[in-house]
Amino acid sequence: MLELLFLLLPAAVIYGWVMGKHSAKKELLEQQLTINNAINSSVSLLLNEDQEQAFDRLIQYFDDTPSNIDNYLTLAKLFRKKGEIDKAIAIHEGLVKTDQITIPQYELEEIQLELAQDFLSAGMLERAQNTLTPLLTSQHASEALLGLLHIFEQTREWQAGVESYLAADAQLLSENCRQLVSHFYCEIGDAHDNYKSKKQAYKRALKVNRKSVRSLLALSKLYLIVNNKQKSRELVVTILDQEPSFAPALFNIAPECFVDEFEQTAWLFWLIKEKNIKSVTAHSQMTDYIVKEKGIEAGRSYIIEHLQDQPSVRGFAKLIELEKEFFMSDPHFKQLQSLITRYIELKPLYECNSCGFTTNHFSWRCPACNNWQTIKPLAGLDGI
């Protein structure tokens, strides 16, 4: 009998192990089914604009289920989207402070970024700043710095933004961070009255972002103050190499960069032929030069050729201007010219490439979408 028990014991152990494994697998499948049902049900309710029931369903599920970080983060985002920022903050702060769950450092930093976003959504700028600052030396330095820079944009604390940039790990920063910091340096330069301080700020902006059109243009204007036309001209050419679309915005300073009209005309020719600039302003100025050198007929032929390639209202207005001597006796000519002029006056000069905002006044930051360096001279039929 005893021998029989010894023989049956291994079989009992194997049987128990198999049944236990089967039971655990069954429990896992049931739990997964519960998760899927809860999430599917909640998503369905959200799609049907029934947010209240969706949130109640999720909360009920979390109350009956062991802690799950991803699920809690999802719930916090839903609360923030709904506008219940206090609940989102409570979840994120709870995860940051908890000693019940072991959270890897990288994930903990991501939770802190979410918490900072909660504070920003609630208008708690100081708390958001205090949450983001310690992350400047972490693997999330780029995201943290962007958050801080957006805070300092609102408060116009340009120097504080620069100091945050200097405190961060430069190797981890994105191109977006560098572009934004370059504008901060330019804002600091614009605020200075001293030539040397301005120049230093603009050069630092250029060091942070070598493609900063704003700092190049600011330095170009600055060199004109001390009559260094060659250096100013070199910077204007650099801008056009990087951003040909900015050409119309440079025509107010370009004449000062050149020794005489011949140099300026050679520059226009270079823009049109080498850089393929479509700007109506450039072609209108070239037309004036041709008229002066070769007569009205040559100027008319030039602007007509341009209009055939690039139709524009302002180009047509230039053609009408050249035709006036043939229609001085026509009573309708002045009326036509007045209508075209009025139409042009009502049209904006610049447009934001990001949100489509239009304006007659150039600015480096779009007042509609708050993006930097997205406002460009208008192109197309109503372009300049």
GIKA-V726434 format. One record per residue. RES is the residue in one letter. PHI is phi in degrees with one decimal (* if undefined). PSI is psi as a letter, one per 40 degrees, with the letter a starting at -180 (none if undefined). OMEGA is omega in degrees with one decimal (NA if undefined). Layout:
# GIKA-V726434
[[RES & PHI & PSI & OMEGA] [RES & PHI & PSI & OMEGA]]
This chain:
# GIKA-V726434
[[M & * & d & 180.0] [L & -63.9 & d & 178.7] [E & -63.4 & d & 179.8] [L & -64.5 & d & 178.8] [L & -62.7 & d & 179.5] [F & -63.7 & d & 178.5] [L & -71.3 & d & -178.1] [L & -78.6 & d & -175.0] [L & -61.1 & d & 178.2] [P & -60.6 & d & 179.4] [A & -63.8 & d & 179.6] [A & -65.8 & d & 179.7] [V & -63.4 & d & -179.8] [I & -61.8 & d & 179.6] [Y & -61.4 & d & -179.9] [G & -63.3 & d & -179.0] [W & -66.2 & d & 179.9] [V & -63.6 & d & -179.2] [M & -66.0 & d & 179.2] [G & -64.4 & d & 179.2] [K & -64.2 & d & 179.0] [H & -62.9 & d & 179.7] [S & -64.2 & d & 179.5] [A & -64.8 & d & 179.6] [K & -64.1 & d & 178.9] [K & -64.1 & d & 179.3] [E & -64.4 & d & 179.4] [L & -64.6 & d & 178.7] [L & -63.2 & d & 178.6] [E & -64.5 & d & 179.7] [Q & -65.8 & d & 179.3] [Q & -63.6 & d & 177.9] [L & -61.9 & d & 178.0] [T & -62.2 & d & 178.6] [I & -60.3 & d & -178.2] [N & -60.8 & d & 179.7] [N & -63.1 & d & -179.3] [A & -64.7 & d & -178.1] [I & -68.8 & d & 179.5] [N & -60.8 & d & 178.7] [S & -63.1 & d & -179.0] [S & -66.4 & d & 179.0] [V & -62.3 & d & 178.2] [S & -60.0 & d & 178.6] [L & -66.5 & d & 178.6] [L & -64.2 & d & 179.6] [L & -64.1 & d & 178.0] [N & -90.3 & e & 177.0] [E & 62.2 & f & 178.1] [D & -103.1 & g & -173.6] [Q & -67.5 & d & -176.8] [E & -57.0 & d & -179.0] [Q & -65.4 & d & 179.9] [A & -61.4 & d & 179.9] [F & -66.0 & d & 178.8] [D & -62.3 & d & -179.2] [R & -64.8 & d & 179.1] [L & -66.6 & d & -179.7] [I & -61.4 & d & 179.0] [Q & -61.1 & d & 178.8] [Y & -64.2 & d & -178.2] [F & -64.4 & d & 179.5] [D & -66.7 & d & -175.3] [D & -100.9 & e & -173.3] [T & -127.8 & i & 176.6] [P & -56.8 & i & -176.3] [S & -55.8 & h & 178.1] [N & -138.3 & h & -172.5] [I & -60.2 & d & -177.7] [D & -59.8 & d & 179.9] [N & -66.1 & d & 178.7] [Y & -65.8 & d & 178.3] [L & -65.8 & d & 177.2] [T & -62.8 & d & 179.5] [L & -62.8 & d & 179.4] [A & -62.4 & d & 178.7] [K & -64.4 & d & 177.8] [L & -64.5 & d & 177.0] [F & -62.4 & d & -179.6] [R & -64.9 & d & 178.7] [K & -63.1 & d & -179.9] [K & -73.9 & d & -179.2] [G & 103.0 & e & 178.6] [E & -90.9 & g & -173.6] [I & -63.0 & d & -178.0] [D & -60.8 & d & 179.3] [K & -71.7 & d & 177.4] [A & -63.1 & d & 178.2] [I & -61.2 & d & -178.7] [A & -60.4 & d & 179.7] [I & -66.3 & d & -177.3] [H & -66.0 & d & 177.8] [E & -64.8 & d & 178.7] [G & -62.6 & d & 179.4] [L & -69.0 & d & -180.0] [V & -66.6 & d & -172.7] [K & -93.7 & e & -173.2] [T & -65.5 & i & 171.9] [D & -115.8 & e & 179.9] [Q & -82.9 & d & -177.2] [I & -123.7 & h & 175.0] [T & -89.8 & h & -177.8] [I & -109.1 & h & 177.6] [P & -57.0 & i & -175.7] [Q & -55.9 & d & -178.4] [Y & -60.7 & d & 179.4] [E & -68.9 & d & 178.3] [L & -62.0 & d & 177.7] [E & -66.6 & d & 176.8] [E & -64.3 & d & 177.3] [I & -65.4 & d & 178.0] [Q & -65.0 & d & 175.2] [L & -63.0 & d & 177.6] [E & -65.0 & d & 178.5] [L & -63.6 & d & 177.2] [A & -61.5 & d & 177.9] [Q & -65.2 & d & 174.9] [D & -59.5 & d & -179.1] [F & -62.1 & d & 178.4] [L & -64.2 & d & 179.2] [S & -63.2 & d & -179.8] [A & -89.2 & e & -179.2] [G & 79.0 & e & 179.4] [M & -90.1 & g & -172.3] [L & -64.3 & d & -177.7] [E & -65.5 & d & 179.2] [R & -68.0 & d & 176.6] [A & -64.4 & d & 178.7] [Q & -61.7 & d & -179.6] [N & -65.3 & d & 178.8] [T & -76.9 & d & -175.3] [L & -81.6 & d & -174.0] [T & -55.4 & d & 179.3] [P & -63.6 & e & -177.4] [L & -84.8 & e & -178.0] [L & -64.7 & d & 179.4] [T & -105.2 & e & -179.2] [S & -99.0 & a & 176.6] [Q & -68.9 & e & 178.9] [H & -101.9 & f & -176.4] [A & -58.7 & d & -176.8] [S & -64.7 & d & 179.1] [E & -64.1 & d & -179.5] [A & -64.9 & d & -179.3] [L & -65.7 & d & 177.7] [L & -58.8 & d & 177.3] [G & -61.0 & d & 179.6] [L & -65.3 & d & -179.5] [L & -63.5 & d & 177.9] [H & -68.0 & d & 175.5] [I & -65.8 & d & -177.5] [F & -70.3 & d & 171.8] [E & -62.6 & d & -177.6] [Q & -65.3 & d & -177.7] [T & -94.0 & e & 179.5] [R & 58.2 & f & 176.7] [E & -96.4 & g & -173.2] [W & -65.2 & d & -178.6] [Q & -65.8 & d & 178.5] [A & -63.4 & d & 177.2] [G & -64.7 & d & 177.8] [V & -62.9 & d & -179.8] [E & -64.2 & d & 176.6] [S & -64.5 & d & 177.7] [Y & -61.5 & d & -178.6] [L & -67.8 & d & -179.3] [A & -82.8 & e & -176.8] [A & -83.9 & i & 175.9] [D & -77.0 & h & -173.1] [A & -58.4 & d & -176.9] [Q & -69.6 & e & -177.1] [L & -97.6 & e & -173.8] [L & -84.1 & i & -179.5] [S & -83.7 & i & 178.1] [E & -63.7 & d & 178.0] [N & -60.2 & d & 178.0] [C & -61.3 & d & -177.1] [R & -65.0 & d & 178.6] [Q & -61.7 & d & -178.9] [L & -67.5 & d & 179.6] [V & -64.0 & d & 178.8] [S & -61.5 & d & 176.4] [H & -69.5 & d & 176.6] [F & -62.1 & d & 177.7] [Y & -62.0 & d & 179.5] [C & -65.7 & d & 176.4] [E & -61.9 & d & 177.5] [I & -64.5 & d & 178.7] [G & -63.4 & d & 179.4] [D & -62.1 & d & -177.0] [A & -78.4 & e & -178.8] [H & -78.1 & i & 173.9] [D & -97.5 & d & -176.5] [N & -80.2 & h & -178.4] [Y & -57.1 & d & -176.9] [K & -63.6 & d & -180.0] [S & -65.8 & d & 177.9] [K & -60.8 & d & -177.6] [K & -59.4 & d & 179.8] [Q & -62.5 & d & -179.5] [A & -65.2 & d & -179.5] [Y & -66.2 & d & 178.8] [K & -69.1 & d & 176.1] [R & -66.1 & d & 176.5] [A & -61.0 & d & -179.8] [L & -70.2 & d & 177.7] [K & -68.3 & d & 178.6] [V & -70.4 & d & -178.0] [N & -136.2 & h & -174.3] [R & -63.3 & e & -179.2] [K & -101.1 & f & -178.6] [S & -72.2 & h & 179.1] [V & -61.5 & d & -177.9] [R & -61.4 & d & -178.8] [S & -69.3 & d & 176.3] [L & -62.7 & d & 179.7] [L & -67.3 & d & 179.2] [A & -63.4 & d & 178.2] [L & -66.7 & d & 178.3] [S & -61.0 & d & 177.5] [K & -65.7 & d & -178.3] [L & -66.4 & d & 179.7] [Y & -67.0 & d & 177.6] [L & -66.4 & d & 179.8] [I & -61.3 & d & 179.7] [V & -99.3 & e & 173.9] [N & 64.3 & f & 175.7] [N & -92.2 & g & -173.7] [K & -67.8 & d & -179.0] [Q & -62.2 & d & 179.8] [K & -64.4 & d & 178.3] [S & -61.7 & d & -179.4] [R & -64.3 & d & 178.6] [E & -60.4 & d & -179.8] [L & -69.7 & d & 177.1] [V & -61.2 & d & 178.2] [V & -63.2 & d & 178.1] [T & -61.6 & d & 178.4] [I & -60.1 & d & -177.8] [L & -67.9 & d & 175.0] [D & -65.1 & d & -177.0] [Q & -86.6 & d & -174.4] [E & -135.0 & g & 179.8] [P & -57.5 & d & -178.6] [S & -65.4 & e & -179.7] [F & -82.2 & e & -174.9] [A & -49.3 & d & -178.9] [P & -59.8 & d & -179.8] [A & -73.2 & e & -177.3] [L & -97.7 & e & -173.4] [F & -68.1 & e & 178.8] [N & -77.8 & d & 178.5] [I & -109.9 & e & -176.4] [A & -56.6 & d & -179.0] [P & -55.5 & d & -179.5] [E & -73.0 & e & -177.9] [C & -80.9 & e & -172.6] [F & -112.4 & i & -176.7] [V & -70.2 & d & -178.1] [D & -148.7 & a & -177.3] [E & -65.5 & d & -179.8] [F & -62.0 & d & 178.7] [E & -62.2 & d & -179.5] [Q & -64.6 & d & 179.4] [T & -66.8 & d & 177.1] [A & -61.3 & d & 177.5] [W & -64.6 & d & 177.6] [L & -60.8 & d & 179.0] [F & -61.4 & d & 178.3] [W & -63.0 & d & 178.7] [L & -60.8 & d & -173.4] [I & -74.1 & d & -174.4] [K & -84.8 & d & -175.3] [E & -85.3 & d & -177.1] [K & -95.0 & e & 178.1] [N & 55.6 & f & 179.2] [I & -68.9 & h & -179.7] [K & -96.6 & e & -175.3] [S & -56.1 & h & 177.5] [V & -63.1 & d & -179.3] [T & -59.8 & d & 178.8] [A & -61.7 & d & -178.6] [H & -69.7 & d & 177.0] [S & -66.1 & d & 177.9] [Q & -65.9 & d & 177.2] [M & -65.6 & d & 177.0] [T & -60.2 & d & 178.7] [D & -58.7 & d & -179.6] [Y & -67.0 & d & -179.7] [I & -64.6 & d & 177.5] [V & -59.4 & d & -179.3] [K & -65.5 & d & -175.8] [E & -90.2 & d & -171.3] [K & -123.2 & e & 178.1] [G & 104.3 & i & -174.8] [I & -64.2 & d & -177.4] [E & -60.8 & d & 178.2] [A & -65.8 & d & 178.2] [G & -64.4 & d & 179.2] [R & -63.5 & d & 179.6] [S & -61.2 & d & -178.7] [Y & -64.9 & d & -175.9] [I & -69.1 & d & 176.9] [I & -65.3 & d & 177.7] [E & -60.8 & d & 177.8] [H & -64.4 & d & -178.5] [L & -65.4 & d & 177.5] [Q & -65.7 & d & 179.2] [D & -84.1 & d & -175.7] [Q & -140.5 & g & -179.3] [P & -61.8 & h & 177.5] [S & -157.3 & i & 179.9] [V & -66.8 & d & -179.3] [R & -67.5 & d & 175.5] [G & -66.1 & d & 177.8] [F & -64.6 & d & 177.4] [A & -61.7 & d & 177.8] [K & -65.3 & d & 178.3] [L & -63.1 & d & 177.9] [I & -59.7 & d & 178.7] [E & -60.6 & d & 179.9] [L & -73.1 & d & -177.2] [E & -87.6 & e & -170.0] [K & -60.4 & d & -177.2] [E & -66.4 & d & 178.6] [F & -87.5 & e & -174.6] [F & -124.3 & e & -177.4] [M & -59.0 & d & -178.5] [S & -86.6 & e & -179.1] [D & -81.0 & h & -178.1] [P & -65.7 & d & -177.7] [H & -88.0 & e & -176.5] [F & -63.0 & d & -178.9] [K & -63.2 & d & 178.2] [Q & -65.3 & d & 177.8] [L & -62.4 & d & -179.8] [Q & -63.1 & d & 179.2] [S & -66.0 & d & 179.9] [L & -65.8 & d & 179.6] [I & -64.8 & d & 178.7] [T & -60.6 & d & 179.9] [R & -63.2 & d & 179.2] [Y & -60.6 & d & -179.1] [I & -64.0 & d & 180.0] [E & -62.8 & d & -178.2] [L & -83.0 & e & -177.5] [K & -91.5 & i & 178.5] [P & -71.5 & i & -179.7] [L & -101.7 & d & -174.2] [Y & -132.0 & i & 179.9] [E & -141.6 & i & 176.4] [C & -81.2 & h & 179.7] [N & -71.4 & e & -177.3] [S & -91.1 & d & -174.7] [C & -118.5 & e & 178.8] [G & 87.6 & e & 178.3] [F & -60.1 & h & 179.5] [T & -117.5 & i & -176.8] [T & -159.5 & i & 174.4] [N & -97.0 & e & -176.5] [H & -119.8 & h & -178.9] [F & -72.5 & h & 173.7] [S & -147.5 & i & -177.3] [W & -79.2 & d & 178.9] [R & -119.8 & h & -179.0] [C & -68.1 & h & -179.7] [P & -70.5 & e & -178.4] [A & -89.9 & d & -176.1] [C & -109.3 & e & 176.9] [N & 66.2 & e & 175.7] [N & -81.4 & i & -177.4] [W & -94.7 & i & 174.2] [Q & 55.4 & f & 176.5] [T & -107.5 & e & 177.6] [I & -84.3 & h & -176.9] [K & -128.2 & i & 174.4] [P & -56.3 & h & -177.1] [L & -65.7 & h & 178.5] [A & -116.5 & i & 176.8] [G & 90.5 & a & -175.2] [L & -59.9 & d & 179.5] [D & -100.3 & e & -173.7] [G & -71.4 & i & 179.3] [I & -113.1 & none & NA]]
